[in-house]
Amino acid sequence: MISPTLLQPPAHLSPSACIQISQQAPAFLQSHTRTVLPYPLSVFSSGETQEIWQAYETLLLACLRTGDDKSASQCLERLVERFGEKNERVQALRGLYDEATAQDEAALQKVLEGYEETLKEQPTNMPIRKRRIALLQSMERPTDAMTALVGLLDTSPTDAEAWSELADLYLAQGSYSQAIYCLEEVLLVTPNAWNVHARLAEVLYLSSTASDSPGNALKGLSESMRRFCRSIELCNDYLRGYYGLKLTTTHLLDTLSKVPSKPATATSDPVFGELAPPSLASIQRLNELATAKLAEIVRRNTAGEKGWDGYEMAEVIAARELLDRDTLSIQR
């Protein structure tokens, strides 16, 4: 019987979960015998399930994260025996293992060269292309990583993950307009991803606060507010969305209160284009909604109510601090 924790998506495992899983590696490897037949005859071996190989991959990644290189190597060997050296996923896992066990920059450069050699023979090997990009990022070569991502997207323009990675790289360089464009491309592929709507809203907020033009700043804040609204429309209890909505509406209220004349109420505006700026009354109602919902999430999460315990502790603390700042500003 395979433990349910071994079947969890490896990318979403917490550090504590990784430690618990990696501790299961010796017992799991001992209880599951090696495949006797070589690949491709191993494909016809009886007594195996898809869950077993998912467990091997999860163990491999968990062991690499916790420094158990020996167990990780054994998991990798089992996967190679089952699927063969030329399997693209196995090639990417081997590359990940080589990266994790590299002792210095020279070793990482050797791994990178290995990726490039593989891509000369298999230019459409997407797992290796993505590993190469990840390695370039870890080697602090963002320009090369962006170039590689652009090349990947030329051949796979609907890869939402690649667009998201490119957005993060542009954002790290302070290129807000390019990051916004990339996140808009992500939403073309995944229009109902509430977390991407919130991420786009965050970048719009950062762009507006960095703008020297009052008109552009107001436009960016308004669009950021609308994106946060969309995120909580898609996910009613999304803390990050309510946090952003509270932040943007507070900023908008402060900004619009300093404008001598009220924003135009027409559906078209020379600065805003097709969307006119929101009214003060609408912004105030949204601010009150965000405040009430954040307070409810913080209160119920702190009380340990069932169904309200899935939030990250850091996000709950940040929400409480935001509400406390709002309370202090009212008291003053």
Order of alpha helices (4+ residues) and beta strands (2+ residues): alpha-alpha-alpha-alpha-alpha-alpha-alpha-alpha-alpha-alpha-alpha-alpha-alpha-alpha-alpha
